[in-house]
Amino acid sequence: MAKQNTRAGKLRVRYYLQAHDGTETDRGQRDNSEDNWDTEATIWGSLETLSGSELELAQKLFAEATHRVEIRYRSGVTPQHRLTTKQDGRVLHIGHVADPEHRHRRLLLMCKEER
């Protein structure tokens, strides 16, 4: 099996990994307004829009997957987090986190872009 390293040149998008602060609306639902997310880290990653068969495969893991983000391995990343970018203002909600080789080298994040 070929060794797959995440090359730094591939990780060109700066993301802010954010966690929700637990604030709820009056109805007990999570309040997703911008003020209720705390930035835990600044990380670099790649962004790939899914299409065709890739989209079909990704949606088996996370029904609403639209993008795949690859980052260097970081413990504690869960679907409770989201990624934001300063460059274009994207907000990506993480639906599934995978450590493909189980070697703690990289993570693949299946995400849905907030519109």
C-alpha positions, -999 to +999 in steps of 0.1 A: +000+000+000+014+034-010+022+058+018+000+089+016+013+120+032-005+153+032+018+177+014+019+213+026+014+227-009-020+210-011-032+227+021-038+262+007-070+273+024-068+288+059-097+277+081-109+286+115-120+256+134-149+266+156-170+250+183-204+261+194-206+278+228-238+260+238-261+289+236-297+279+228-328+297+215-360+302+235-372+270+221-342+250+232-325+247+198-289+255+192-285+292+184-262+292+153-257+330+151-221+341+145-217+353+181-222+318+194-191+301+179-156+302+195-125+298+173-104+269+187-076+269+161-064+282+128-056+253+105-047+248+068-065+225+045-077+217+010-112+222-003-129+200-029-164+203-042-179+169-045-196+158-077-208+126-094-198+093-079-177+111-051-208+129-040-228+097-039-202+079-018-198+109+005-235+111+011-235+076+024-215+089+053-232+123+056-265+127+038-259+164+031-222+163+021-213+189-006-175+193+001-145+174+013-118+191+033-085+175+040-064+187+070-035+174+090-045+152+118-059+170+148-075+151+177-109+162+190-124+173+156-160+162+156-193+170+137-200+195+165-174+218+149-175+239+118-149+255+096-150+291+084-128+310+060-118+346+061-109+348+023-144+341+010-166+339+041-176+303+037-191+283+065-188+246+064-206+224+089-188+191+095-210+160+092-184+132+092-147+130+103-125+102+090-089+092+097-085+072+064-054+052+073-059+052+111-024+065+113-031+100+127-016+118+097-046+135+081-084+139+085-110+140+058-140+161+067-173+157+049-190+190+051-221+209+041-217+245+030-240+270+048-259+291+023 
